[in-house]
């Protein structure tokens, strides 16, 4: 994530320009860490804006998918 995309995400979430500058200066000093930014936003009275939940362990509803060959194969007996 770049500083421009971070600034854009904060603007979309309704963070005031003064608080955006505070978050950006903190991020420039410590790096862009979503958990730290969310914690700082909660301290300021905002909701968390980054989704840090890991969805990789979720099981999908699709079973095994078998690929079929594109060309017909003729078998000689």
C-alpha positions in Angstrom: 0.0 0.0 0.0 1.3 3.4 -0.9 0.8 6.6 1.1 -1.5 8.0 -1.7 -3.7 4.9 -1.4 -3.7 5.1 2.4 -4.7 8.8 2.2 -7.5 7.8 -0.3 -8.8 5.0 2.0 -8.9 7.4 4.9 -10.7 10.1 3.0 -13.3 7.5 1.8 -13.9 6.4 5.4 -14.7 9.9 6.5 -11.6 10.7 8.5 -11.0 14.5 8.9 -8.0 16.0 7.0 -6.3 16.9 10.3 -6.5 13.3 11.4 -5.4 12.1 8.0 -2.2 14.1 8.3 -1.6 12.7 11.8 -2.1 9.1 10.5 0.1 9.8 7.5 2.9 11.2 9.6 2.7 8.3 12.0 2.8 5.9 9.0 5.8 7.7 7.4 7.7 7.3 10.7 6.7 3.7 11.5 5.6 2.2 8.2 2.2 1.3 6.9 0.8 -1.4 9.2 -3.0 -1.9 8.9 -3.3 -3.1 12.5 -1.5 -0.1 13.9 -3.5 2.3 11.8 -6.8 0.7 12.8 -5.7 0.9 16.5 -4.9 4.6 16.1 -8.2 5.3 14.4 -10.1 3.6 17.2 -8.2 5.8 19.7 -9.4 8.8 17.7 -13.0 7.6 17.8 -13.3 6.2 14.2 -14.2 2.7 13.2 -11.6 0.3 11.9 -11.2 0.6 8.1 -8.9 -2.3 7.2 -10.1 -5.9 7.1 -7.3 -8.0 8.6 -9.3 -11.2 9.1 -7.7 -14.2 7.4 -10.1 -15.8 5.0 -7.7 -18.4 3.6 -8.9 -21.1 6.0 -12.5 -20.8 4.8 -13.8 -23.8 3.1 -15.6 -23.1 -0.1 -18.8 -24.9 -1.3 -17.2 -26.2 -4.5 -16.2 -29.8 -4.8 -13.6 -31.3 -7.0 -13.7 -30.1 -10.6 -12.6 -32.4 -13.3 -11.2 -30.9 -16.5 -12.3 -32.4 -19.8 -10.0 -32.6 -22.8 -10.8 -30.0 -25.5 -10.3 -32.4 -28.4 -12.1 -35.7 -29.1 -9.9 -38.7 -28.7 -10.6 -41.7 -30.9 -9.7 -45.0 -29.4 -8.8 -47.9 -31.7 -10.0 -51.3 -30.6 
